[in-house]
Amino acid sequence: MQEMETGCMGGLLLAPVDRSVLFLGKMLANTLFLLFTQLLFIPLCLFFFEIEVRNWLELLMVLFFGTVGFSSLGTLLTAMTSTLRGKEMLLPILIFPLMVPSLLCLVRLTDFIFFGTHSEEVWSWWKLLLC
């Protein structure tokens, strides 16, 4: 965490708020940054790869829930490993296996949104992503 390196963590911990509020603020900041980046990047990909989206609302929901899941898990694991030695190597090792189910859901759902394949499995992938 950047706050540990710059010394701001002491000030954050002295604030008269619950620690869960600090986590929520950090997670929301990460989520907003990722969503903003996606808003710039995804239209370019759709244009260059000439992909036609069948349902824009469903695509936005998939992107939103995937982003929230990724940023919440990333924020949690970053907070857990911020004081450990070797945190730069430990964080990817921890986050990858925990993100695989979510990434698999995102791939299958976007496959359905873009190409209409595997329509019988869509609800199962939605349930797994929301969990």
C-alpha positions as CSV (number, residue, x, y, z in Angstrom):
1,M,0.0,0.0,0.0
2,Q,1.2,3.4,-0.9
3,E,0.2,4.8,2.5
4,M,2.7,2.5,4.3
5,E,5.6,3.8,2.1
6,T,4.7,7.5,2.5
7,G,3.9,7.3,6.2
8,C,0.2,8.3,5.7
9,M,-1.1,5.1,7.3
10,G,-0.5,6.4,10.8
11,G,-2.7,9.4,10.1
12,L,-5.4,7.2,8.5
13,L,-5.4,5.0,11.6
14,L,-5.7,8.0,13.9
15,A,-8.9,9.1,12.1
16,P,-12.0,8.6,14.3
17,V,-13.6,6.1,11.8
18,D,-14.0,2.4,11.7
19,R,-11.4,0.5,9.8
20,S,-14.0,-0.9,7.5
21,V,-14.6,2.6,6.3
22,L,-10.9,2.9,5.3
23,F,-11.2,-0.4,3.4
24,L,-14.4,0.7,1.7
25,G,-12.8,4.0,0.7
26,K,-9.7,2.4,-0.7
27,M,-11.8,-0.2,-2.6
28,L,-14.2,2.4,-4.0
29,A,-11.2,4.5,-5.3
30,N,-9.7,1.4,-6.9
31,T,-13.1,0.5,-8.5
32,L,-13.6,4.0,-9.9
33,F,-10.1,4.0,-11.3
34,L,-10.7,0.6,-13.0
35,L,-14.1,1.6,-14.3
36,F,-12.7,4.8,-15.8
37,T,-9.9,2.9,-17.5
38,Q,-12.4,0.4,-18.9
39,L,-14.6,3.3,-20.3
40,L,-11.5,4.4,-22.3
41,F,-10.2,1.0,-23.3
42,I,-13.3,-1.1,-24.1
43,P,-14.7,1.1,-26.9
44,L,-11.3,1.0,-28.6
45,C,-11.2,-2.8,-28.4
46,L,-14.8,-3.1,-29.8
47,F,-13.9,-0.8,-32.6
48,F,-10.6,-2.4,-33.6
49,F,-11.8,-6.0,-33.3
50,E,-15.2,-5.1,-35.0
51,I,-17.2,-6.7,-32.2
52,E,-20.9,-6.0,-32.1
53,V,-22.5,-6.0,-28.7
54,R,-25.9,-7.7,-28.4
55,N,-26.9,-6.3,-25.1
56,W,-25.2,-3.2,-23.7
57,L,-26.8,-3.3,-20.3
58,E,-25.7,-6.9,-19.7
59,L,-22.1,-6.0,-20.8
60,L,-22.1,-3.0,-18.4
61,M,-23.3,-5.2,-15.6
62,V,-20.7,-7.9,-16.3
63,L,-18.0,-5.2,-16.3
64,F,-19.2,-3.6,-13.2
65,F,-19.6,-6.8,-11.1
66,G,-16.2,-8.1,-12.4
67,T,-14.5,-4.8,-11.5
68,V,-16.0,-4.7,-8.0
69,G,-15.0,-8.3,-7.4
70,F,-11.4,-7.7,-8.6
71,S,-10.9,-4.4,-6.7
72,S,-12.4,-5.7,-3.4
73,L,-10.2,-8.9,-3.5
74,G,-7.2,-6.9,-4.6
75,T,-7.7,-4.3,-1.9
76,L,-8.1,-7.0,0.8
77,L,-5.0,-8.9,-0.2
78,T,-3.0,-5.7,-0.6
79,A,-3.9,-4.7,3.0
80,M,-3.1,-8.2,4.3
81,T,0.3,-8.3,2.6
82,S,1.4,-4.7,2.9
83,T,3.6,-5.3,6.0
84,L,5.2,-8.5,4.8
85,R,8.6,-9.0,3.3
86,G,8.4,-10.0,-0.4
87,K,4.9,-8.5,-0.8
88,E,5.6,-7.7,-4.5
89,M,5.9,-11.5,-5.1
90,L,3.4,-12.7,-2.6
91,L,0.4,-10.6,-3.8
92,P,0.3,-12.1,-7.4
93,I,0.7,-15.6,-6.0
94,L,-2.2,-15.1,-3.7
95,I,-4.5,-13.1,-6.0
96,F,-4.3,-15.3,-9.1
97,P,-5.9,-18.5,-7.7
98,L,-8.6,-16.5,-6.0
99,M,-9.5,-14.6,-9.1
100,V,-9.7,-17.6,-11.5
101,P,-13.4,-18.3,-10.8
102,S,-14.4,-14.7,-11.4
103,L,-12.2,-14.4,-14.5
104,L,-13.8,-17.6,-15.9
105,C,-17.3,-16.2,-15.3
106,L,-16.3,-12.9,-17.1
107,V,-14.9,-14.8,-20.1
108,R,-18.0,-17.0,-20.4
109,L,-20.5,-14.1,-20.0
110,T,-18.7,-11.8,-22.5
111,D,-18.6,-14.8,-24.9
112,F,-22.4,-15.0,-24.7
113,I,-22.8,-11.2,-25.0
114,F,-20.6,-10.9,-28.0
115,F,-21.3,-14.1,-29.9
116,G,-24.4,-15.7,-28.3
117,T,-22.8,-19.0,-27.5
118,H,-23.6,-21.3,-24.5
119,S,-26.9,-19.6,-23.8
120,E,-28.0,-22.5,-21.6
121,E,-25.2,-21.8,-19.1
122,V,-25.6,-18.1,-18.8
123,W,-27.6,-18.1,-15.5
124,S,-25.1,-20.4,-13.8
125,W,-22.2,-18.2,-14.7
126,W,-24.2,-15.1,-13.4
127,K,-24.8,-16.8,-10.1
128,L,-21.2,-17.7,-9.7
129,L,-20.0,-14.2,-10.5
130,L,-22.4,-12.6,-8.1
131,C,-21.3,-15.0,-5.3
